[in-house]
Amino acid sequence: MMVDRIRPRRLPPRISTPDFWPATFDRFDEILASASHCQVEHIGTSAGGRAIHGVTYRGRSGAPMVGLVGGMHGHEPQGPATCFNVISVLGYGRDLKGTAWPGIVDDLSFAIVPVLNPDARARMPNSFVGLATQDILHYDAGMTHDGRRNDAVDDDVDPSEMMILGGWYNDTGDHVNRETDPDNISAPEVAATMQFMANHRPDVVLELHAHAGAPMLIRPDAGLPEEARKRQEALCDHILAAAAREEIPFRQDVPVSDRLSTCLYHHFADSVPLLYESPQGVLDSEAAWSHEEIIDACMFVVSEVCEFVMAER
Ligand SMILES: [Zn+2]
């Protein structure tokens, strides 16, 4: 069906967010430009023509490496924000609000893709803190021209049919997190990120996501051999035990998924893949957290991943 008129894409609503929650490209560029302790590479270009950056930090010689990926989904701004807070810790010993994270040691090496899907980040609000679950539902799958939530939740979409092209998609409507065939990757964002990780081969790659529930880990496991699965389970046990000590109310079960491109880090880089679902901070959820609580829990997960890879060597 032809769309009878072209509707201009509007900028998303902007919610006022704290300085330690960088969510816009001017802030991203500012932080990357001043990160002289890191190497910043242009690793690819999104479907919409935006630069995708890979950031590496070299720790001591032969150190284990942690991989971090944020911003696969545009409506999950805490992922990029966390990556930039980690970059701050590596350079200055503190995150962007001044908190020290002794577990994120500069002995370690890092390979970071702060914003995998910049097209989606550009379309999405800065934050959902203090809003409702219903507000996110207009942005994850997106909204069609008749004002309904897109119901093709596992498929690619035609952007011309969307009033709001959802945060799951790049500008050509690729559902970037449903790319699970390593020989047939169509989204340039996923291809660039996998190549970057293949070049650096982190021990673990943590992918940062968010949802309307309690903090939760997900084990992506398509094609994962037994040895990697055991390390992945041990990593989850390590994080959940630490969360219990810190009284951070994580969901105790760890769902397993074979439908996520997150699985591909093992195929391309021999890395143990792990996915963290942060709370979005919406009011009608089990974790109606503030920006500070959200970032602190994300940084806690990164810190525990760092401790785990240090202990593994
Ligand atoms: Zn997500």
Residues whose N, C-alpha, C, O or C-beta is under 5 A from the ligand:
A	BS01	ZN	H73 E76 H209 A210
